[in-house]
Structure formats: C-alpha cells, structure tokens
C-alpha cells in the first residue's frame, strides 16, 4: 500500500468516528521519518482512544499494523505505520504542541529530493 493510500485510509477511518480538524502534513521534503503525518482532534480521552482504535481496526483489515503505538489513554495517541504517522490528540495537547506550525516552519531538506 502506498503512503498516499495509507493516509487516505487513516483519514477515512478517523472521520468515521467524527475526529475533528483532520489535517494531513506532507513532510516528504522535510524529514526521512515519514511521508505524511495525520493530525486530528478527539473531544475527550475516550474519543481519542476510540478514534485510534477504529483506525487500527480498519488498517488491520487492509493488512497494515502499526510498528509502534504510544500514549494510549493519555489524551494523545500516536500510531506509526512506517511512512504515515497518526496523531490523535485532545484539543489542549494539539494547541500546546502545534505540530502544524512546527512542520510548516521546517525548511525542506535538499538531500531528500
């Protein structure tokens, strides 16, 4: 599965459970860690966990399992699918860490082109 298809599947699964403000950060030219970061908001710890669980379930149906999961039950769940990394966060964490602004400020790495 391509990274673009993974990102689309993750977004669709998160949207099914009403994740809010779903953003796709294309970081291919900025880091070798991943191609895309998907960032979305859950309205409560339970909602964050439910969104992450739904994404994991839908991705497993397509034969994709995260290589790493962090932060379960903490208000911020990270699922690493290799070239796509999902961040499901409560609004407070999302505002504090402001990943969108952080990655927009990172300059492209000429070695990654």
Helices and strands as residue ranges (DSSP letters): H 3-16, E 20-26, E 36-42, H 45-61, E 68-70, E 76-80, E 84-90, H 91-97, H 99-105, G 110-112
